[in-house]
Amino acid sequence: MRAYTSGSAYASGEERHKGTLSRGKPADFVVLGDDLLAVAPERIKDVAVLATVVGGVFVFDEAGLSA
């Protein structure tokens, strides 16, 4: 996961502006129904997406998190 977040921001020289959830950085992330590090690799495709946040705004919210 690090390769797709802070690692890719570092590789492109943008680690000061993106790559981690920090104040002042755009918040693009998903809320998942399971911990990807705890489920069996063959189950990752079945993990539910509960919410998606783009630029700090909920664009999908199955779980009622934005209320």
Biopython code that builds the backbone (N, CA, C, O; Angstrom):
import numpy as np
from Bio.PDB.StructureBuilder import StructureBuilder

atoms = [
    (1, "MET", "N", (0.819, -1.188, 0.000)),
    (1, "MET", "CA", (0.000, 0.000, 0.000)),
    (1, "MET", "C", (0.865, 1.255, 0.000)),
    (1, "MET", "O", (0.520, 2.263, -0.616)),
    (2, "ARG", "N", (1.970, 1.178, 0.686)),
    (2, "ARG", "CA", (2.850, 2.346, 0.746)),
    (2, "ARG", "C", (3.339, 2.741, -0.646)),
    (2, "ARG", "O", (3.509, 3.927, -0.929)),
    (3, "ALA", "N", (3.566, 1.757, -1.516)),
    (3, "ALA", "CA", (4.043, 2.056, -2.873)),
    (3, "ALA", "C", (3.029, 2.883, -3.650)),
    (3, "ALA", "O", (3.406, 3.668, -4.520)),
    (4, "TYR", "N", (1.741, 2.713, -3.344)),
    (4, "TYR", "CA", (0.695, 3.442, -4.061)),
    (4, "TYR", "C", (0.319, 4.761, -3.387)),
    (4, "TYR", "O", (-0.462, 5.532, -3.946)),
    (5, "THR", "N", (0.852, 5.032, -2.214)),
    (5, "THR", "CA", (0.491, 6.257, -1.487)),
    (5, "THR", "C", (1.712, 7.152, -1.318)),
    (5, "THR", "O", (2.057, 7.921, -2.214)),
    (6, "SER", "N", (2.354, 7.047, -0.178)),
    (6, "SER", "CA", (3.508, 7.914, 0.079)),
    (6, "SER", "C", (4.676, 7.605, -0.849)),
    (6, "SER", "O", (5.441, 8.503, -1.200)),
    (7, "GLY", "N", (4.821, 6.350, -1.247)),
    (7, "GLY", "CA", (5.909, 5.993, -2.156)),
    (7, "GLY", "C", (5.791, 6.644, -3.515)),
    (7, "GLY", "O", (6.773, 7.159, -4.048)),
    (8, "SER", "N", (4.590, 6.627, -4.082)),
    (8, "SER", "CA", (4.417, 7.248, -5.401)),
    (8, "SER", "C", (4.514, 8.768, -5.312)),
    (8, "SER", "O", (5.005, 9.409, -6.240)),
    (9, "ALA", "N", (4.051, 9.353, -4.206)),
    (9, "ALA", "CA", (4.205, 10.803, -4.027)),
    (9, "ALA", "C", (5.685, 11.170, -3.939)),
    (9, "ALA", "O", (6.109, 12.169, -4.520)),
    (10, "TYR", "N", (6.463, 10.381, -3.229)),
    (10, "TYR", "CA", (7.904, 10.619, -3.120)),
    (10, "TYR", "C", (8.584, 10.479, -4.479)),
    (10, "TYR", "O", (9.421, 11.304, -4.848)),
    (11, "ALA", "N", (8.221, 9.428, -5.227)),
    (11, "ALA", "CA", (8.842, 9.180, -6.531)),
    (11, "ALA", "C", (8.599, 10.319, -7.511)),
    (11, "ALA", "O", (9.434, 10.589, -8.374)),
    (12, "SER", "N", (7.461, 10.985, -7.380)),
    (12, "SER", "CA", (7.154, 12.094, -8.282)),
    (12, "SER", "C", (7.541, 13.456, -7.697)),
    (12, "SER", "O", (7.263, 14.492, -8.301)),
    (13, "GLY", "N", (8.182, 13.456, -6.523)),
    (13, "GLY", "CA", (8.617, 14.699, -5.904)),
    (13, "GLY", "C", (7.490, 15.508, -5.294)),
    (13, "GLY", "O", (7.639, 16.713, -5.086)),
    (14, "GLU", "N", (6.365, 14.872, -5.002)),
    (14, "GLU", "CA", (5.197, 15.589, -4.485)),
    (14, "GLU", "C", (4.840, 15.200, -3.057)),
    (14, "GLU", "O", (3.706, 15.408, -2.628)),
    (15, "GLU", "N", (5.800, 14.632, -2.307)),
    (15, "GLU", "CA", (5.506, 14.151, -0.957)),
    (15, "GLU", "C", (5.102, 15.263, 0.000)),
    (15, "GLU", "O", (4.475, 14.990, 1.023)),
    (16, "ARG", "N", (5.445, 16.506, -0.307)),
    (16, "ARG", "CA", (5.018, 17.620, 0.549)),
    (16, "ARG", "C", (3.574, 18.007, 0.295)),
    (16, "ARG", "O", (2.989, 18.754, 1.080)),
    (17, "HIS", "N", (2.987, 17.511, -0.788)),
    (17, "HIS", "CA", (1.629, 17.908, -1.169)),
    (17, "HIS", "C", (0.623, 16.765, -1.170)),
    (17, "HIS", "O", (-0.583, 17.006, -1.122)),
    (18, "LYS", "N", (1.109, 15.510, -1.225)),
    (18, "LYS", "CA", (0.184, 14.382, -1.252)),
    (18, "LYS", "C", (0.899, 13.111, -0.805)),
    (18, "LYS", "O", (2.113, 13.111, -0.602)),
    (19, "GLY", "N", (0.148, 12.040, -0.656)),
    (19, "GLY", "CA", (0.727, 10.752, -0.301)),
    (19, "GLY", "C", (0.418, 10.273, 1.102)),
    (19, "GLY", "O", (0.541, 9.083, 1.388)),
    (20, "THR", "N", (0.015, 11.183, 1.990)),
    (20, "THR", "CA", (-0.386, 10.828, 3.353)),
    (20, "THR", "C", (-1.627, 11.641, 3.724)),
    (20, "THR", "O", (-1.918, 12.671, 3.115)),
    (21, "LEU", "N", (-2.345, 11.163, 4.726)),
    (21, "LEU", "CA", (-3.482, 11.930, 5.232)),
    (21, "LEU", "C", (-2.950, 12.912, 6.265)),
    (21, "LEU", "O", (-2.711, 12.557, 7.420)),
    (22, "SER", "N", (-2.772, 14.139, 5.833)),
    (22, "SER", "CA", (-2.222, 15.191, 6.692)),
    (22, "SER", "C", (-2.930, 16.509, 6.408)),
    (22, "SER", "O", (-3.449, 16.724, 5.312)),
    (23, "ARG", "N", (-2.945, 17.372, 7.389)),
    (23, "ARG", "CA", (-3.566, 18.685, 7.234)),
    (23, "ARG", "C", (-2.949, 19.406, 6.040)),
    (23, "ARG", "O", (-1.728, 19.456, 5.895)),
    (24, "GLY", "N", (-3.811, 19.964, 5.186)),
    (24, "GLY", "CA", (-3.356, 20.730, 4.037)),
    (24, "GLY", "C", (-3.169, 19.917, 2.771)),
    (24, "GLY", "O", (-2.910, 20.481, 1.708)),
    (25, "LYS", "N", (-3.296, 18.595, 2.867)),
    (25, "LYS", "CA", (-3.175, 17.737, 1.688)),
    (25, "LYS", "C", (-4.571, 17.288, 1.266)),
    (25, "LYS", "O", (-5.451, 17.134, 2.113)),
    (26, "PRO", "N", (-4.787, 17.073, -0.051)),
    (26, "PRO", "CA", (-6.097, 16.593, -0.489)),
    (26, "PRO", "C", (-6.379, 15.213, 0.098)),
    (26, "PRO", "O", (-5.508, 14.343, 0.103)),
    (27, "ALA", "N", (-7.588, 15.020, 0.585)),
    (27, "ALA", "CA", (-7.949, 13.748, 1.209)),
    (27, "ALA", "C", (-8.679, 12.866, 0.199)),
    (27, "ALA", "O", (-9.881, 13.019, -0.018)),
    (28, "ASP", "N", (-7.951, 11.956, -0.406)),
    (28, "ASP", "CA", (-8.520, 10.965, -1.306)),
    (28, "ASP", "C", (-8.277, 9.604, -0.664)),
    (28, "ASP", "O", (-7.132, 9.165, -0.551)),
    (29, "PHE", "N", (-9.356, 8.931, -0.242)),
    (29, "PHE", "CA", (-9.193, 7.622, 0.388)),
    (29, "PHE", "C", (-10.511, 6.858, 0.348)),
    (29, "PHE", "O", (-11.568, 7.412, 0.044)),
    (30, "VAL", "N", (-10.414, 5.574, 0.662)),
    (30, "VAL", "CA", (-11.607, 4.728, 0.773)),
    (30, "VAL", "C", (-11.685, 4.164, 2.177)),
    (30, "VAL", "O", (-10.667, 3.996, 2.848)),
    (31, "VAL", "N", (-12.901, 3.871, 2.616)),
    (31, "VAL", "CA", (-13.139, 3.174, 3.877)),
    (31, "VAL", "C", (-13.583, 1.775, 3.492)),
    (31, "VAL", "O", (-14.563, 1.603, 2.769)),
    (32, "LEU", "N", (-12.858, 0.779, 3.979)),
    (32, "LEU", "CA", (-13.124, -0.603, 3.602)),
    (32, "LEU", "C", (-13.782, -1.376, 4.736)),
    (32, "LEU", "O", (-13.642, -1.023, 5.907)),
    (33, "GLY", "N", (-14.493, -2.421, 4.381)),
    (33, "GLY", "CA", (-15.200, -3.243, 5.362)),
    (33, "GLY", "C", (-14.300, -4.205, 6.116)),
    (33, "GLY", "O", (-14.714, -4.746, 7.142)),
    (34, "ASP", "N", (-13.093, -4.435, 5.646)),
    (34, "ASP", "CA", (-12.132, -5.317, 6.301)),
    (34, "ASP", "C", (-10.737, -4.711, 6.200)),
    (34, "ASP", "O", (-10.485, -3.832, 5.377)),
    (35, "ASP", "N", (-9.847, -5.189, 7.041)),
    (35, "ASP", "CA", (-8.449, -4.779, 7.025)),
    (35, "ASP", "C", (-7.730, -5.570, 5.941)),
    (35, "ASP", "O", (-7.618, -6.791, 6.046)),
    (36, "LEU", "N", (-7.239, -4.900, 4.899)),
    (36, "LEU", "CA", (-6.577, -5.590, 3.795)),
    (36, "LEU", "C", (-5.344, -6.356, 4.244)),
    (36, "LEU", "O", (-4.944, -7.316, 3.585)),
    (37, "LEU", "N", (-4.738, -5.955, 5.344)),
    (37, "LEU", "CA", (-3.560, -6.653, 5.841)),
    (37, "LEU", "C", (-3.923, -7.897, 6.648)),
    (37, "LEU", "O", (-3.052, -8.712, 6.954)),
    (38, "ALA", "N", (-5.198, -8.050, 6.995)),
    (38, "ALA", "CA", (-5.629, -9.174, 7.822)),
    (38, "ALA", "C", (-6.387, -10.245, 7.037)),
    (38, "ALA", "O", (-6.465, -11.388, 7.487)),
    (39, "VAL", "N", (-6.939, -9.905, 5.889)),
    (39, "VAL", "CA", (-7.705, -10.893, 5.120)),
    (39, "VAL", "C", (-6.774, -11.713, 4.240)),
    (39, "VAL", "O", (-5.681, -11.269, 3.889)),
    (40, "ALA", "N", (-7.210, -12.893, 3.895)),
    (40, "ALA", "CA", (-6.442, -13.744, 2.994)),
    (40, "ALA", "C", (-6.355, -13.068, 1.622)),
    (40, "ALA", "O", (-7.329, -12.463, 1.174)),
    (41, "PRO", "N", (-5.213, -13.162, 0.956)),
    (41, "PRO", "CA", (-5.052, -12.496, -0.342)),
    (41, "PRO", "C", (-6.165, -12.806, -1.344)),
    (41, "PRO", "O", (-6.562, -11.930, -2.112)),
    (42, "GLU", "N", (-6.660, -14.012, -1.345)),
    (42, "GLU", "CA", (-7.727, -14.361, -2.289)),
    (42, "GLU", "C", (-9.068, -13.723, -1.930)),
    (42, "GLU", "O", (-9.985, -13.740, -2.750)),
    (43, "ARG", "N", (-9.208, -13.160, -0.729)),
    (43, "ARG", "CA", (-10.444, -12.488, -0.303)),
    (43, "ARG", "C", (-10.420, -10.985, -0.537)),
    (43, "ARG", "O", (-11.456, -10.333, -0.405)),
    (44, "ILE", "N", (-9.272, -10.417, -0.878)),
    (44, "ILE", "CA", (-9.181, -8.966, -1.042)),
    (44, "ILE", "C", (-10.210, -8.455, -2.043)),
    (44, "ILE", "O", (-10.794, -7.392, -1.836)),
    (45, "LYS", "N", (-10.436, -9.183, -3.108)),
    (45, "LYS", "CA", (-11.407, -8.749, -4.126)),
    (45, "LYS", "C", (-12.834, -8.679, -3.580)),
    (45, "LYS", "O", (-13.691, -8.023, -4.172)),
    (46, "ASP", "N", (-13.091, -9.347, -2.464)),
    (46, "ASP", "CA", (-14.437, -9.379, -1.884)),
    (46, "ASP", "C", (-14.652, -8.346, -0.781)),
    (46, "ASP", "O", (-15.761, -8.234, -0.260)),
    (47, "VAL", "N", (-13.626, -7.597, -0.417)),
    (47, "VAL", "CA", (-13.747, -6.597, 0.648)),
    (47, "VAL", "C", (-14.648, -5.455, 0.169)),
    (47, "VAL", "O", (-14.432, -4.884, -0.900)),
    (48, "ALA", "N", (-15.647, -5.140, 0.966)),
    (48, "ALA", "CA", (-16.624, -4.109, 0.609)),
    (48, "ALA", "C", (-16.035, -2.709, 0.747)),
    (48, "ALA", "O", (-15.292, -2.430, 1.687)),
    (49, "VAL", "N", (-16.370, -1.835, -0.193)),
    (49, "VAL", "CA", (-16.049, -0.417, -0.097)),
    (49, "VAL", "C", (-17.232, 0.256, 0.588)),
    (49, "VAL", "O", (-18.341, 0.260, 0.055)),
    (50, "LEU", "N", (-16.997, 0.824, 1.766)),
    (50, "LEU", "CA", (-18.065, 1.458, 2.531)),
    (50, "LEU", "C", (-18.218, 2.939, 2.208)),
    (50, "LEU", "O", (-19.318, 3.487, 2.282)),
    (51, "ALA", "N", (-17.118, 3.578, 1.852)),
    (51, "ALA", "CA", (-17.165, 5.001, 1.518)),
    (51, "ALA", "C", (-15.938, 5.360, 0.686)),
    (51, "ALA", "O", (-14.885, 4.731, 0.791)),
    (52, "THR", "N", (-16.105, 6.398, -0.151)),
    (52, "THR", "CA", (-15.013, 6.934, -0.951)),
    (52, "THR", "C", (-14.995, 8.442, -0.759)),
    (52, "THR", "O", (-16.026, 9.104, -0.877)),
    (53, "VAL", "N", (-13.813, 8.981, -0.462)),
    (53, "VAL", "CA", (-13.643, 10.418, -0.257)),
    (53, "VAL", "C", (-12.648, 10.929, -1.293)),
    (53, "VAL", "O", (-11.551, 10.387, -1.423)),
    (54, "VAL", "N", (-13.030, 11.967, -2.028)),
    (54, "VAL", "CA", (-12.165, 12.569, -3.039)),
    (54, "VAL", "C", (-12.063, 14.062, -2.741)),
    (54, "VAL", "O", (-13.075, 14.760, -2.686)),
    (55, "GLY", "N", (-10.846, 14.545, -2.549)),
    (55, "GLY", "CA", (-10.650, 15.952, -2.234)),
    (55, "GLY", "C", (-11.328, 16.377, -0.948)),
    (55, "GLY", "O", (-11.728, 17.532, -0.798)),
    (56, "GLY", "N", (-11.457, 15.427, -0.006)),
    (56, "GLY", "CA", (-12.080, 15.729, 1.277)),
    (56, "GLY", "C", (-13.594, 15.682, 1.269)),
    (56, "GLY", "O", (-14.223, 16.010, 2.275)),
    (57, "VAL", "N", (-14.202, 15.278, 0.143)),
    (57, "VAL", "CA", (-15.662, 15.235, 0.015)),
    (57, "VAL", "C", (-16.106, 13.788, -0.194)),
    (57, "VAL", "O", (-15.565, 13.085, -1.047)),
    (58, "PHE", "N", (-17.089, 13.348, 0.588)),
    (58, "PHE", "CA", (-17.634, 12.018, 0.395)),
    (58, "PHE", "C", (-18.344, 11.968, -0.960)),
    (58, "PHE", "O", (-19.261, 12.749, -1.215)),
    (59, "VAL", "N", (-17.917, 11.053, -1.819)),
    (59, "VAL", "CA", (-18.584, 10.883, -3.123)),
    (59, "VAL", "C", (-19.363, 9.573, -3.164)),
    (59, "VAL", "O", (-20.190, 9.366, -4.053)),
    (60, "PHE", "N", (-19.102, 8.697, -2.211)),
    (60, "PHE", "CA", (-19.870, 7.455, -2.039)),
    (60, "PHE", "C", (-19.865, 7.133, -0.565)),
    (60, "PHE", "O", (-18.815, 7.153, 0.078)),
    (61, "ASP", "N", (-21.043, 6.832, -0.018)),
    (61, "ASP", "CA", (-21.139, 6.596, 1.410)),
    (61, "ASP", "C", (-22.188, 5.541, 1.700)),
    (61, "ASP", "O", (-23.323, 5.871, 2.044)),
    (62, "GLU", "N", (-21.826, 4.290, 1.567)),
    (62, "GLU", "CA", (-22.713, 3.161, 1.839)),
    (62, "GLU", "C", (-22.996, 3.039, 3.328)),
    (62, "GLU", "O", (-24.072, 2.586, 3.718)),
    (63, "ALA", "N", (-22.039, 3.440, 4.166)),
    (63, "ALA", "CA", (-22.120, 3.189, 5.611)),
    (63, "ALA", "C", (-22.710, 4.349, 6.411)),
    (63, "ALA", "O", (-22.820, 4.241, 7.632)),
    (64, "GLY", "N", (-23.090, 5.444, 5.773)),
    (64, "GLY", "CA", (-23.629, 6.587, 6.508)),
    (64, "GLY", "C", (-22.582, 7.332, 7.295)),
    (64, "GLY", "O", (-22.903, 7.927, 8.323)),
    (65, "LEU", "N", (-21.336, 7.322, 6.849)),
    (65, "LEU", "CA", (-20.244, 7.952, 7.579)),
    (65, "LEU", "C", (-20.243, 9.465, 7.463)),
    (65, "LEU", "O", (-19.731, 10.150, 8.349)),
    (66, "SER", "N", (-20.811, 10.005, 6.379)),
    (66, "SER", "CA", (-20.737, 11.449, 6.155)),
    (66, "SER", "C", (-21.790, 12.225, 6.927)),
    (66, "SER", "O", (-21.767, 13.456, 6.936)),
    (67, "ALA", "N", (-22.696, 11.536, 7.562)),
    (67, "ALA", "CA", (-23.771, 12.222, 8.285)),
    (67, "ALA", "C", (-23.297, 12.791, 9.596)),
    (67, "ALA", "O", (-24.081, 13.399, 10.324)),
]
sb = StructureBuilder()
sb.init_structure("model")
sb.init_model(0)
sb.init_chain("A")
sb.init_seg("    ")
for serial, (resi, resn, name, xyz) in enumerate(atoms, 1):
    if name == "N":
        sb.init_residue(resn, " ", resi, " ")
    sb.init_atom(name, np.array(xyz, "f"), 0.0, 1.0, " ", f" {name:<3s}", serial, name[0])
structure = sb.get_structure()
